[in-house]
Every structure is written in structure tokens, then in C-alpha cells.
Amino acid sequence: MARKHRTSSADDLLCQPIPEEEAAAQNAALDRVLEHLTTAGIHAQLIKRIADRCAIKRWGV
């Protein structure tokens, strides 16, 4: 079942940290995707980075 964010706009989510539980759930989902890709014979790699600052600039806010 797909989960939906309860915010009114995706802009509300930019540069906002997510809870540790949400990060763990996202990592687990990405790991499952990699397993499926490997099973299908597709070589893929997930590179995880922790951002120390937001690289997105919002204009007109």
C-alpha cells in the first residue's frame, strides 16, 4: 500500500530532515529494489550520502 505525505505541497518537504524511522524504512525499500534488480540480472549500486546542507534554493518564498 502506497503511503502519502500529509503535507499540502512537496515544497514543504524540501531541505527538511526526516525522522530516523522514516529513513530506515526508505533504506529498507531501496535495498529491496536492489535485490530485485540483481535478481533480474541488472547491475546496480546505491550510493548513500548524508547531506550537510541543502543544495536547493527556493525562489519567491
Number of C-alpha atoms within 10 A of each C-alpha: 3 3 5 6 8 7 9 8 9 9 10 9 12 13 13 9 9 9 8 9 9 10 12 11 11 12 14 12 12 13 14 12 14 17 14 12 14 13 10 9 9 11 9 11 10 10 5 7 6 5 9 6 7 9 9 8 9 8 5 4 4
